[in-house]
């Protein structure tokens, strides 16, 4: 017993004792940050026989995975491998213990969130969990591998990173502690180390033109997820409804939203993923927060007056009668527009932003339970909920981690964009996969030209199945830094990061980055020069999934390769105006199709261009038929002999192979791309963009 106690004390001392000021710590790999990626990276370094230390501002490890995000956004679980999958297996094992079920029986919760026995075999997984269970699993990793963790250590972002000849030599904390390593990892949500090292990065949204994307930049007119006002009667943004001179309500911007598709400085909204419960013996009632001002929620009162009733839609149930509560609706837990300066802000300013978010969100809860403007049934239902008394016990039962959905994004050796995620072009050097939909929350709440309030920036677009993530998106350009890897603030466009940013992916990339770090040390090379063959072999040996068959669609979706000729899916189109994704009608190609919402007529176009061998081609259009379609869709065909405007009736069932409608035969030259433009000019129903097909016609046919 004494031996066990001594061993436990030694592990505690190594793990939890912070470095002394002015002390220098040396390790093969230094990881800055306490996220889930940091833990998997540290475990991988230890498994490969090198020394490692985690140094982080955090007191608690695991970031959002232990900070309230227990309803895991997974996508296709089969592409989650390695230590990420091991984490969810360990969570499963925790819930096999009878003592894990204090507030609910295991049978009453059932097998929600558990993996597929046929896929997992003995290594069953659980993807839905309580925050304290996740944190225990992370701490178990730290103890098992005796990983030193120096907590509450804050990087000196002004002068604390020593770079010599393009290599980070050391990093220094505000407390004076110095860390030296052969390779460094920035595993923070904010990208503080990469920025302090002088590595280029981006904050905000790029324009659609910068990387040739469709869904980046300002997205006015795109209404998704019911996180907007499009399903409600128009709501006035003014203190006196309809009177602009009375002033604008709180939490609505009077700035112009920007041109659709243009880049801006705005960042998708943050919130706290709250862990709530309705168990009376574990419930802490919602208290009035300091600084509470009910006028901040006047817009919410008008939303309820307009008929909104889906308040509890994202009270997602996790074990023990608790929730992972996320944003849902036009004015929910997301504090839209109050985080733009967070990524580059000082520590003091970030604390102010976090306090503002906490005050807003706690006030949102208190408003629901006390304000008579909230409908009685909603107010009464909210009063049955409260904070879980056994979660976040050292922080007033409030999550210790704000949901930093995006901050800085490195501009590295390779930039991941929606083009790679949607498989328009191949991804080099896969070191892991993602598959969750491209998901951006709102970035602003503005006033429309008609004088109504609207949210903007919320996007939900399918990737068409799993996609690969490039090793070169984890490393800077060689001219910027040669011994830094970045598994969280990866080199990615804003819209691609909307999918990459999921917690399982961060764990995957943490392990892959650590593997590359060790291989670079062993080879004495820059991280950019790591042999990809060696890296891939080690990753696959450690259970990482680097490719997946059937990643281009789901269910009975049509595939371009199954048809003769050249088939261009809608992801290949250059889009202007407002197009919305859908999978509601079949058959469709790959991940779905686009429609114009039967609105904004004359403002939306989709342009397909493709280089062809010289010859005559039958031009065909695919669309899932429905009687609400437009009967007069204008299609312009630019060919070798000029231009042709054809009207397509999308209410008629396609006659070519049950999938396509022919628009006629046209001659094309090799030197000029074929161009097919579909618009919604003066159309009398929904305009559908699914696929364009060009079939070569043999002479004499």
C-alpha positions as CSV (number, residue, x, y, z in Angstrom):
1,X,0.0,0.0,0.0
2,X,2.9,2.4,0.9
3,X,4.5,1.7,-2.5
4,X,1.2,2.5,-4.3
5,X,0.8,5.7,-2.4
6,X,4.3,6.8,-3.1
7,X,3.9,6.0,-6.8
8,X,0.6,7.9,-6.9
9,X,2.3,10.9,-5.2
10,X,5.2,10.8,-7.7
11,X,2.8,10.8,-10.7
12,X,0.9,13.7,-9.2
13,X,4.1,15.6,-8.6
14,X,5.4,15.1,-12.1
15,X,2.0,15.8,-13.6
16,X,0.7,18.7,-11.7
17,X,3.6,20.6,-10.2
18,X,4.2,23.8,-12.2
19,X,7.7,24.8,-13.2
20,X,9.5,27.3,-11.0
21,X,10.0,30.8,-12.4
22,X,13.3,31.3,-14.3
23,X,13.6,27.5,-14.6
24,X,14.4,26.0,-18.0
25,X,12.7,22.8,-19.0
26,X,14.1,20.8,-21.9
27,X,12.2,18.1,-23.9
28,X,12.3,16.6,-27.3
29,X,8.8,18.0,-28.0
30,X,7.1,20.9,-26.2
31,X,3.3,21.2,-26.7
32,X,1.7,24.5,-26.0
33,X,-2.0,24.2,-25.2
34,X,-4.3,22.0,-23.2
35,X,-6.8,20.9,-25.8
36,X,-7.8,17.3,-26.7
37,X,-5.2,17.6,-29.5
38,X,-2.5,18.4,-27.0
39,X,-3.2,15.3,-25.0
40,X,-3.3,12.9,-27.9
41,X,-0.1,14.5,-29.3
42,X,1.7,14.0,-25.9
43,X,0.6,10.4,-25.6
44,X,1.9,9.7,-29.2
45,X,5.3,11.3,-28.4
46,X,5.7,9.1,-25.3
47,X,4.6,6.0,-27.2
48,X,7.4,6.7,-29.7
49,X,10.0,7.0,-27.0
50,X,10.6,10.7,-26.9
51,X,10.3,13.2,-24.0
52,X,7.5,15.7,-24.0
53,X,5.9,18.4,-21.8
54,X,2.6,20.1,-22.1
55,X,2.6,23.7,-21.0
56,X,-0.7,25.5,-21.1
57,X,-2.8,28.4,-19.8
58,X,-5.4,25.9,-18.8
59,X,-6.2,24.3,-15.4
60,X,-8.3,21.6,-17.0
61,X,-7.2,19.4,-20.0
62,X,-9.3,18.5,-23.0
63,X,-10.6,21.8,-24.2
64,X,-14.2,21.6,-25.4
65,X,-14.2,17.8,-25.2
66,X,-14.1,18.1,-21.4
67,X,-15.7,21.6,-21.4
68,X,-19.3,20.7,-22.2
69,X,-19.2,19.4,-25.7
70,X,-20.4,15.9,-24.9
71,X,-22.7,15.5,-27.9
72,X,-19.8,14.7,-30.3
73,X,-20.0,15.9,-33.9
74,X,-18.6,12.9,-35.6
75,X,-19.7,12.6,-39.2
76,X,-18.7,9.1,-40.4
77,X,-17.3,7.4,-37.4
78,X,-15.4,4.8,-39.4
79,X,-12.8,7.4,-40.3
80,X,-12.0,8.2,-36.7
81,X,-9.1,6.0,-35.7
82,X,-6.0,5.9,-33.6
83,X,-5.9,7.6,-30.2
84,X,-9.1,9.5,-31.0
85,X,-11.0,6.3,-31.3
86,X,-9.2,5.0,-28.2
87,X,-10.5,8.1,-26.3
88,X,-14.1,7.2,-27.1
89,X,-13.4,3.6,-26.2
90,X,-12.2,4.6,-22.8
91,X,-15.3,6.8,-22.4
92,X,-17.4,3.7,-23.1
93,X,-15.5,1.7,-20.5
94,X,-16.2,4.4,-17.9
95,X,-19.9,4.0,-18.5
96,X,-19.7,0.3,-17.9
97,X,-19.0,1.0,-14.3
98,X,-22.1,1.0,-12.1
99,X,-20.8,4.0,-10.1
100,X,-21.0,6.1,-13.3
101,X,-24.8,6.1,-13.1
102,X,-25.7,8.3,-10.1
103,X,-28.7,10.2,-11.5
104,X,-30.1,7.7,-14.0
105,X,-30.0,4.0,-14.6
106,X,-27.9,2.8,-17.5
107,X,-30.9,0.9,-18.9
108,X,-33.0,4.1,-18.9
109,X,-30.4,5.9,-21.0
110,X,-30.0,3.0,-23.3
111,X,-27.2,2.7,-25.8
112,X,-27.5,6.3,-27.2
113,X,-24.2,7.5,-28.6
114,X,-22.6,4.1,-28.6
115,X,-20.6,2.8,-31.6
116,X,-21.4,0.0,-33.9
117,X,-20.5,-3.4,-32.4
118,X,-19.8,-4.8,-35.8
119,X,-17.3,-2.1,-36.5
120,X,-15.8,-1.7,-33.0
121,X,-15.6,-5.4,-32.0
122,X,-14.3,-5.5,-28.5
123,X,-13.3,-1.9,-28.5
124,X,-16.7,-0.4,-28.2
125,X,-17.0,3.4,-28.3
126,X,-19.3,6.0,-26.7
127,X,-19.6,9.3,-28.4
128,X,-22.0,11.0,-25.9
129,X,-20.7,11.7,-22.4
130,X,-20.6,14.0,-19.4
131,X,-17.8,16.6,-19.1
132,X,-16.2,15.2,-16.0
133,X,-16.0,11.7,-17.6
134,X,-14.1,13.1,-20.5
135,X,-11.7,15.0,-18.2
136,X,-11.1,11.9,-16.2
137,X,-10.1,10.0,-19.4
138,X,-7.7,12.8,-20.4
139,X,-6.2,12.8,-16.9
140,X,-5.9,9.0,-17.0
141,X,-3.8,9.4,-20.2
142,X,-1.5,11.9,-18.4
143,X,-1.1,9.6,-15.4
144,X,-0.6,6.4,-17.4
145,X,2.2,7.9,-19.6
146,X,3.7,10.1,-16.8
147,X,3.4,13.2,-19.0
148,X,4.5,16.5,-17.3
149,X,1.8,19.1,-17.5
150,X,2.6,22.7,-16.5
151,X,-0.7,24.4,-16.0
152,X,-1.7,28.0,-15.7
153,X,1.4,29.0,-17.7
154,X,0.8,31.8,-20.2
155,X,3.0,32.4,-23.2
156,X,4.7,35.8,-23.4
157,X,3.3,36.6,-26.7
158,X,5.2,39.8,-27.2
159,X,8.8,38.7,-26.7
160,X,8.7,35.1,-25.4
161,X,9.4,33.2,-28.5
162,X,13.1,32.9,-29.6
163,X,13.5,32.1,-33.3
164,X,16.9,31.6,-34.8
165,X,17.4,30.9,-38.5
166,X,13.8,29.9,-38.9
167,X,13.7,27.5,-35.9
168,X,12.0,28.1,-32.6
169,X,14.8,27.7,-29.9
170,X,12.7,28.4,-26.8
171,X,9.4,29.8,-25.5
172,X,9.1,31.8,-22.3
173,X,6.0,32.2,-20.1
174,X,4.9,35.4,-18.4
175,X,6.0,33.9,-15.2
176,X,9.6,33.5,-16.5
177,X,9.6,29.8,-17.2
178,X,11.5,28.8,-20.3
179,X,11.0,25.7,-22.5
180,X,13.4,24.4,-25.0
181,X,12.7,21.6,-27.5
182,X,13.7,20.2,-30.9
183,X,10.1,20.5,-32.2
184,X,7.2,22.6,-30.9
185,X,3.4,22.0,-31.3
186,X,0.9,24.8,-31.1
187,X,-2.3,23.0,-29.8
188,X,-4.2,26.0,-28.7
189,X,-7.6,27.1,-30.1
190,X,-6.2,30.6,-30.6
191,X,-2.9,29.9,-32.4
192,X,-0.9,32.0,-30.0
193,X,2.4,30.2,-30.4
194,X,2.3,30.2,-34.2
195,X,1.6,34.0,-34.2
196,X,4.3,34.8,-31.7
197,X,6.7,32.8,-33.8
198,X,6.0,35.1,-36.8
199,X,4.1,32.5,-38.9
200,X,1.5,34.1,-41.2
201,X,-2.2,33.5,-40.3
202,X,-5.7,34.6,-41.3
203,X,-8.6,35.8,-39.1
204,X,-12.1,36.2,-40.5
205,X,-13.6,35.1,-43.8
206,X,-11.7,35.0,-47.1
207,X,-13.6,36.1,-50.2
208,X,-14.9,33.3,-52.5
209,X,-12.4,34.5,-55.1
210,X,-9.3,34.0,-52.9
211,X,-9.4,30.2,-53.1
212,X,-12.1,29.6,-55.7
213,X,-14.8,28.6,-53.3
214,X,-18.6,28.9,-53.2
215,X,-19.4,29.2,-49.5
216,X,-16.7,31.4,-48.1
217,X,-17.1,35.2,-47.4
218,X,-20.3,37.1,-46.6
219,X,-23.4,34.8,-47.1
220,X,-26.3,37.3,-47.1
221,X,-29.4,35.6,-48.4
222,X,-28.3,32.1,-47.3
223,X,-30.7,30.9,-44.6
224,X,-29.9,27.6,-42.8
225,X,-30.6,25.6,-39.7
226,X,-33.5,28.0,-38.5
227,X,-30.7,30.2,-36.9
228,X,-32.2,33.1,-38.8
229,X,-35.5,35.0,-39.0
230,X,-36.7,33.7,-42.4
231,X,-39.3,31.4,-40.8
232,X,-40.9,34.2,-38.8
233,X,-42.9,37.3,-39.6
234,X,-40.5,40.2,-40.3
235,X,-39.1,41.7,-37.0
236,X,-38.2,45.3,-36.6
237,X,-34.7,46.0,-35.3
238,X,-35.6,49.4,-33.9
239,X,-36.5,50.3,-30.3
240,X,-39.8,51.6,-31.5
241,X,-40.8,49.1,-34.1
242,X,-40.6,50.6,-37.6
243,X,-39.1,53.8,-36.4
244,X,-35.4,54.0,-37.4
245,X,-34.9,57.3,-35.5
246,X,-35.7,55.6,-32.2
247,X,-32.4,53.7,-32.3
248,X,-31.3,50.1,-32.8
249,X,-32.0,47.3,-30.3
250,X,-29.1,45.8,-28.4
251,X,-27.1,43.0,-30.2
252,X,-28.0,44.1,-33.7
253,X,-25.4,45.8,-35.8
254,X,-26.1,48.9,-37.8
255,X,-23.1,48.3,-40.0
256,X,-23.7,47.1,-43.6
257,X,-23.3,43.4,-43.8
258,X,-21.0,43.5,-46.8
259,X,-21.2,42.2,-50.4
260,X,-22.1,38.5,-50.8
261,X,-18.9,36.5,-51.3
262,X,-16.6,39.2,-50.0
263,X,-14.1,38.7,-47.3
264,X,-14.3,40.3,-43.9
265,X,-12.9,40.4,-40.4
266,X,-15.8,38.7,-38.8
267,X,-15.6,35.4,-36.8
268,X,-18.3,32.9,-36.3
269,X,-20.0,33.3,-32.9
270,X,-18.9,31.7,-29.7
271,X,-20.9,30.3,-26.8
272,X,-20.5,28.0,-23.8
273,X,-21.7,24.4,-24.2
274,X,-23.7,24.3,-21.0
275,X,-24.3,21.1,-19.0
276,X,-27.8,21.4,-17.6
277,X,-30.0,19.0,-15.7
278,X,-33.6,18.6,-14.7
279,X,-32.9,16.2,-11.8
280,X,-34.0,18.1,-8.7
281,X,-31.3,16.7,-6.5
282,X,-28.5,17.8,-8.9
283,X,-29.9,21.0,-10.2
284,X,-28.6,24.5,-9.4
285,X,-31.3,27.1,-10.3
286,X,-30.3,29.7,-12.8
287,X,-29.2,32.8,-10.9
288,X,-29.4,36.5,-11.9
289,X,-25.9,37.3,-13.2
290,X,-24.0,40.4,-12.2
291,X,-24.7,43.1,-14.7
292,X,-28.0,41.6,-15.9
293,X,-30.0,43.9,-18.1
294,X,-33.3,42.6,-19.4
295,X,-33.3,45.2,-22.2
296,X,-30.5,43.2,-23.8
297,X,-33.1,40.5,-24.7
298,X,-35.8,42.8,-26.2
299,X,-35.1,41.1,-29.5
300,X,-35.7,37.7,-28.0
301,X,-39.0,38.9,-26.6
302,X,-40.1,39.9,-30.1
303,X,-39.0,36.6,-31.5
304,X,-41.3,34.8,-29.0
305,X,-44.1,37.3,-29.9
306,X,-43.6,36.4,-33.5
307,X,-44.3,32.7,-32.7
308,X,-40.9,31.1,-32.0
309,X,-41.3,28.0,-29.8
310,X,-38.2,25.7,-30.5
311,X,-36.2,26.8,-27.4
312,X,-35.3,23.4,-26.3
313,X,-34.4,21.8,-29.6
314,X,-30.7,21.6,-28.8
315,X,-30.9,20.4,-25.2
316,X,-29.2,17.2,-26.3
317,X,-29.5,14.4,-23.7
318,X,-26.2,13.0,-22.3
319,X,-26.0,10.4,-19.5
320,X,-27.4,11.1,-16.0
321,X,-30.3,13.3,-17.0
322,X,-28.0,16.0,-18.2
323,X,-27.6,17.9,-21.5
324,X,-25.0,19.3,-23.8
325,X,-27.0,22.5,-24.6
326,X,-26.0,24.2,-27.8
327,X,-27.2,27.2,-29.8
328,X,-30.5,26.9,-31.6
329,X,-32.6,29.6,-33.1
330,X,-32.5,33.3,-34.1
331,X,-31.3,34.5,-30.7
332,X,-29.9,31.7,-28.6
333,X,-26.7,31.0,-26.7
334,X,-24.4,32.2,-29.5
335,X,-23.3,35.8,-28.6
336,X,-23.3,36.9,-32.2
337,X,-20.9,39.8,-33.1
338,X,-19.1,40.1,-29.8
339,X,-15.9,38.1,-30.5
340,X,-14.3,39.7,-33.6
341,X,-11.2,40.8,-31.7
342,X,-10.8,37.7,-29.6
343,X,-8.3,35.8,-31.8
344,X,-5.7,38.5,-31.6
345,X,-6.7,40.2,-28.4
346,X,-4.5,40.5,-25.3
347,X,-5.1,38.1,-22.4
348,X,-6.9,40.9,-20.5
349,X,-9.1,41.7,-23.4
350,X,-9.9,38.0,-23.9
351,X,-11.0,37.8,-20.3
352,X,-13.3,40.7,-20.9
353,X,-14.8,39.0,-23.9
354,X,-15.3,35.8,-22.0
355,X,-17.0,37.6,-19.1
356,X,-19.3,39.4,-21.6
357,X,-20.2,36.0,-23.1
358,X,-20.8,34.5,-19.7
359,X,-23.0,37.4,-18.6
360,X,-25.0,37.3,-21.9
361,X,-25.6,33.6,-21.7
362,X,-26.4,33.4,-18.0
363,X,-28.7,36.4,-18.6
364,X,-30.4,34.6,-21.5
365,X,-31.2,31.7,-19.0
366,X,-32.4,34.1,-16.3
367,X,-34.5,36.0,-18.8
368,X,-36.2,32.8,-19.8
369,X,-37.1,31.9,-16.2
370,X,-38.2,35.3,-14.9
371,X,-39.4,37.6,-17.7
372,X,-43.2,37.8,-18.3
373,X,-42.5,38.5,-22.0
374,X,-41.4,34.8,-22.4
375,X,-44.4,32.6,-23.1
376,X,-45.7,30.8,-20.0
377,X,-45.1,27.3,-21.3
378,X,-41.5,28.2,-22.2
379,X,-40.8,30.0,-18.9
380,X,-42.3,27.2,-16.8
381,X,-40.3,24.5,-18.7
382,X,-37.0,26.5,-18.3
383,X,-37.6,26.7,-14.6
384,X,-37.3,22.9,-14.4
385,X,-33.7,23.1,-15.6
386,X,-30.5,24.3,-13.9
387,X,-26.8,23.9,-14.0
388,X,-25.5,20.4,-13.1
389,X,-24.1,20.6,-9.5
390,X,-21.6,17.9,-10.1
391,X,-20.0,19.4,-13.2
392,X,-17.4,22.2,-13.3
393,X,-17.4,22.3,-9.5
394,X,-14.5,24.7,-9.2
395,X,-16.1,27.2,-11.6
396,X,-19.6,27.7,-10.2
397,X,-20.8,24.8,-12.3
398,X,-20.1,26.9,-15.4
399,X,-18.0,25.5,-18.3
400,X,-14.3,26.4,-17.9
401,X,-13.8,26.6,-21.7
402,X,-15.6,29.0,-24.1
403,X,-16.4,27.5,-27.5
404,X,-13.8,29.1,-29.7
405,X,-15.2,27.9,-33.0
406,X,-12.4,29.5,-34.9
407,X,-9.7,32.0,-34.2
408,X,-6.4,32.3,-36.1
409,X,-5.9,29.9,-39.0
410,X,-2.3,29.4,-40.1
411,X,-1.4,30.1,-43.8
412,X,0.9,27.2,-44.2
413,X,2.5,25.0,-46.8
414,X,-0.9,23.9,-48.1
415,X,-4.3,25.5,-47.5
416,X,-7.3,23.2,-47.1
417,X,-10.4,24.6,-48.8
418,X,-13.9,23.5,-49.6
419,X,-12.5,22.2,-52.9
420,X,-10.6,19.4,-51.1
421,X,-13.4,18.7,-48.7
422,X,-15.9,18.4,-51.6
423,X,-13.4,16.4,-53.6
424,X,-13.1,18.8,-56.5
425,X,-9.4,18.3,-56.3
426,X,-7.3,15.7,-54.6
427,X,-5.6,16.2,-51.2
428,X,-1.9,15.5,-51.0
429,X,-0.3,13.6,-48.1
430,X,-3.3,12.5,-46.0
431,X,-2.7,12.3,-42.3
432,X,-6.3,11.9,-41.2
433,X,-9.8,12.4,-42.3
434,X,-12.9,14.5,-41.5
435,X,-16.5,14.0,-42.6
436,X,-18.7,16.3,-40.7
437,X,-20.7,18.8,-42.8
438,X,-19.2,22.2,-43.4
439,X,-20.7,24.1,-40.5
440,X,-20.3,27.8,-39.7
441,X,-22.4,29.6,-37.1
442,X,-23.6,33.1,-37.7
443,X,-21.1,35.9,-37.7
444,X,-23.4,39.0,-37.6
445,X,-26.9,40.2,-37.0
446,X,-27.7,43.1,-39.3
447,X,-30.5,45.2,-40.7
448,X,-31.8,44.3,-44.2
449,X,-32.5,46.9,-46.8
450,X,-36.2,46.4,-46.1
451,X,-35.6,47.4,-42.4
452,X,-35.8,44.1,-40.7
453,X,-33.4,42.1,-38.5
454,X,-31.5,39.2,-40.0
455,X,-28.7,36.8,-39.0
456,X,-25.8,36.1,-41.5
457,X,-23.0,33.6,-41.8
458,X,-24.7,30.3,-40.7
459,X,-23.8,27.6,-43.3
460,X,-24.4,23.9,-43.5
461,X,-23.0,22.2,-46.6
462,X,-22.3,18.5,-47.1
463,X,-18.8,17.4,-47.9
464,X,-20.2,14.5,-49.9
465,X,-18.6,12.0,-47.5
466,X,-15.2,11.7,-45.8
467,X,-12.3,13.8,-47.0
468,X,-8.6,13.7,-46.4
469,X,-6.6,16.3,-44.5
470,X,-3.1,17.2,-45.8
471,X,0.0,16.9,-43.7
472,X,1.2,20.1,-45.4
473,X,-1.8,21.9,-43.7
474,X,-0.2,21.2,-40.3
475,X,3.2,22.8,-41.1
476,X,4.2,26.4,-41.9
477,X,6.0,27.2,-45.1
478,X,9.6,26.2,-44.8
479,X,10.7,29.9,-45.0
480,X,8.5,30.7,-42.0
481,X,9.4,28.1,-39.5
482,X,11.0,24.6,-39.7
483,X,10.2,23.0,-36.3
484,X,6.6,23.9,-35.6
485,X,3.4,21.8,-36.2
486,X,-0.1,23.1,-35.8
487,X,-2.9,20.5,-35.4
488,X,-5.7,22.8,-34.3
489,X,-5.3,26.2,-36.0
490,X,-4.5,24.4,-39.2
491,X,-3.9,26.0,-42.6
492,X,-7.4,26.2,-43.9
493,X,-9.9,28.6,-45.3
494,X,-12.8,29.8,-43.0
495,X,-15.3,27.6,-44.7
496,X,-13.2,24.4,-44.8
497,X,-12.4,24.9,-41.1
498,X,-16.1,24.8,-40.5
499,X,-15.8,21.0,-40.8
500,X,-12.2,20.4,-39.8
501,X,-12.8,22.1,-36.4
502,X,-14.5,19.1,-34.8
503,X,-13.0,17.6,-31.7
504,X,-12.4,14.1,-33.0
505,X,-10.5,15.6,-35.9
506,X,-8.3,17.7,-33.6
507,X,-7.4,14.5,-31.7
508,X,-6.5,12.8,-35.0
509,X,-4.4,15.7,-36.1
510,X,-2.7,15.9,-32.7
511,X,-1.5,12.3,-33.0
512,X,-0.4,12.8,-36.6
513,X,1.5,16.0,-35.8
514,X,3.3,14.3,-32.9
515,X,4.2,11.4,-35.1
516,X,5.7,13.8,-37.7
517,X,7.5,15.7,-34.9
518,X,9.3,12.5,-33.7
519,X,10.2,11.4,-37.2
520,X,11.7,14.9,-37.9
521,X,13.8,14.6,-34.7
522,X,15.0,11.1,-35.7
523,X,15.9,12.2,-39.2
524,X,17.3,15.6,-38.1
525,X,15.1,17.3,-40.6
526,X,12.7,20.2,-40.9
527,X,9.1,19.1,-40.3
528,X,8.4,20.0,-43.9
529,X,11.0,17.4,-45.1
530,X,9.6,14.4,-43.1
531,X,9.3,11.4,-45.4
532,X,5.6,11.0,-46.1
533,X,6.1,7.3,-46.8
534,X,7.5,6.8,-43.4
535,X,4.9,9.0,-41.8
536,X,2.0,7.2,-43.5
537,X,3.4,3.8,-42.5
538,X,3.6,4.8,-38.9
539,X,0.2,6.4,-38.8
540,X,-1.5,3.4,-40.4
541,X,0.4,1.1,-38.0
542,X,-1.1,3.1,-35.1
543,X,-4.6,2.8,-36.4
544,X,-5.1,6.2,-38.2
545,X,-7.5,6.2,-41.1
546,X,-6.0,8.0,-44.1
547,X,-8.4,7.0,-46.8
548,X,-11.9,5.6,-47.0
549,X,-13.7,4.1,-49.9
550,X,-17.1,5.5,-50.8
551,X,-16.4,9.0,-49.6
552,X,-18.2,10.7,-52.3
553,X,-21.9,10.4,-51.3
554,X,-24.3,8.4,-49.3
555,X,-27.3,6.1,-49.7
556,X,-28.7,5.9,-53.2
557,X,-26.9,9.0,-54.4
558,X,-25.9,9.0,-58.1
559,X,-22.3,9.1,-59.0
560,X,-20.8,10.9,-61.9
561,X,-18.5,7.9,-62.8
562,X,-21.5,5.7,-63.3
563,X,-22.5,7.6,-66.4
564,X,-20.9,8.0,-69.8
565,X,-19.6,11.4,-70.9
566,X,-18.4,14.2,-68.7
567,X,-20.6,14.8,-65.6
568,X,-20.1,17.9,-63.5
569,X,-21.7,17.9,-60.0
570,X,-23.0,21.1,-58.6
571,X,-19.9,21.5,-56.5
572,X,-18.1,22.3,-59.7
573,X,-20.3,25.3,-60.4
574,X,-19.3,28.9,-59.8
575,X,-22.2,30.3,-57.8
576,X,-23.5,33.8,-57.6
577,X,-26.5,35.0,-55.6
578,X,-28.3,32.8,-53.1
579,X,-28.3,29.0,-53.4
580,X,-29.3,26.6,-50.6
581,X,-28.3,23.0,-50.3
582,X,-30.8,20.2,-50.0
583,X,-31.2,16.4,-50.1
584,X,-34.9,16.3,-49.8
585,X,-35.7,14.8,-53.3
586,X,-34.2,11.9,-55.1
587,X,-32.4,10.9,-57.2
588,X,-29.6,13.4,-56.9
589,X,-25.9,13.3,-57.4
590,X,-23.4,12.8,-54.5
591,X,-24.3,14.9,-51.4
592,X,-27.3,16.7,-52.8
593,X,-28.3,19.6,-54.9
594,X,-28.9,23.3,-54.7
595,X,-32.0,25.4,-55.1
596,X,-32.8,29.1,-55.2
597,X,-35.4,29.0,-52.5
598,X,-37.9,30.3,-55.1
599,X,-36.7,33.8,-54.1
600,X,-34.5,36.6,-55.3
601,X,-35.4,36.1,-58.9
602,X,-32.9,37.3,-61.4
603,X,-30.1,37.4,-58.8
604,X,-28.8,33.8,-58.8
605,X,-26.6,32.1,-61.4
606,X,-24.6,28.8,-61.5
607,X,-21.9,28.6,-64.1
608,X,-20.3,25.4,-65.3
609,X,-17.1,25.5,-67.4
610,X,-15.1,22.6,-68.7
611,X,-12.4,22.1,-71.4
612,X,-13.4,19.6,-74.0
613,X,-11.9,17.9,-77.0
614,X,-13.1,19.4,-80.2
615,X,-16.4,17.9,-81.4
616,X,-20.2,17.8,-81.0
617,X,-21.7,17.1,-77.6
618,X,-25.2,16.5,-76.3
619,X,-25.7,18.9,-73.4
620,X,-27.9,17.5,-70.6
621,X,-29.1,18.7,-67.2
622,X,-29.9,16.5,-64.2
623,X,-32.4,17.5,-61.5
624,X,-34.7,15.7,-59.0
625,X,-38.2,16.4,-60.3
626,X,-41.0,18.0,-58.2
627,X,-44.2,19.8,-59.1
628,X,-42.9,23.0,-57.2
629,X,-40.1,23.4,-59.8
630,X,-39.8,26.1,-62.3
631,X,-41.1,25.4,-65.7
632,X,-39.0,28.0,-67.5
633,X,-35.4,27.8,-66.2
634,X,-33.1,29.8,-68.5
635,X,-30.0,27.8,-69.5
636,X,-27.4,29.6,-71.6
637,X,-25.0,27.4,-73.6
638,X,-21.9,29.1,-74.9
639,X,-20.4,26.9,-77.8
640,X,-18.2,27.2,-80.8
641,X,-20.9,28.6,-83.0
642,X,-22.2,31.2,-80.6
643,X,-24.7,31.2,-77.8
644,X,-28.0,29.4,-77.3
645,X,-30.7,30.2,-74.6
646,X,-32.9,27.2,-73.8
647,X,-35.8,27.1,-71.3
648,X,-35.9,24.0,-69.2
649,X,-39.0,22.7,-67.6
650,X,-37.9,21.1,-64.3
651,X,-41.4,19.9,-63.5
652,X,-41.0,17.3,-66.3
653,X,-39.4,14.0,-65.4
654,X,-35.9,13.6,-67.1
655,X,-36.1,11.3,-70.1
656,X,-32.4,10.4,-70.6
657,X,-31.6,7.3,-68.4
658,X,-34.3,8.6,-66.0
659,X,-31.8,11.2,-64.8
660,X,-31.0,13.8,-67.5
661,X,-32.9,16.1,-69.9
662,X,-31.2,16.9,-73.2
663,X,-30.9,20.5,-74.2
664,X,-29.6,19.7,-77.7
665,X,-26.4,19.1,-79.5
666,X,-23.7,21.7,-79.8
667,X,-20.2,21.9,-81.3
668,X,-17.3,22.9,-79.1
669,X,-13.6,23.8,-79.8
670,X,-10.7,22.5,-77.9
671,X,-9.3,26.0,-77.2
672,X,-12.4,27.5,-75.6
673,X,-14.1,25.9,-72.6
674,X,-17.7,24.9,-72.8
675,X,-19.9,27.2,-70.7
676,X,-23.3,26.4,-69.3
677,X,-25.0,29.1,-67.2
678,X,-28.3,28.4,-65.3
679,X,-30.1,31.3,-63.8
680,X,-33.4,32.0,-62.0
681,X,-34.4,35.1,-64.1
682,X,-38.2,35.4,-64.1
683,X,-38.7,31.8,-63.1
684,X,-42.0,30.5,-61.8
685,X,-40.8,28.0,-59.2
686,X,-37.8,26.5,-57.5
687,X,-34.7,26.4,-59.7
688,X,-32.6,23.3,-59.1
689,X,-28.8,22.9,-59.7
690,X,-27.7,19.2,-59.5
691,X,-25.4,18.2,-62.4
692,X,-24.5,19.0,-66.0
693,X,-23.5,16.2,-68.5
694,X,-21.8,16.5,-71.9
695,X,-21.9,13.4,-74.0
696,X,-19.7,13.2,-77.1
697,X,-21.7,12.5,-80.3
698,X,-20.1,10.4,-82.9
699,X,-20.3,11.5,-86.5
700,X,-23.4,10.2,-88.2
701,X,-25.4,9.6,-84.9
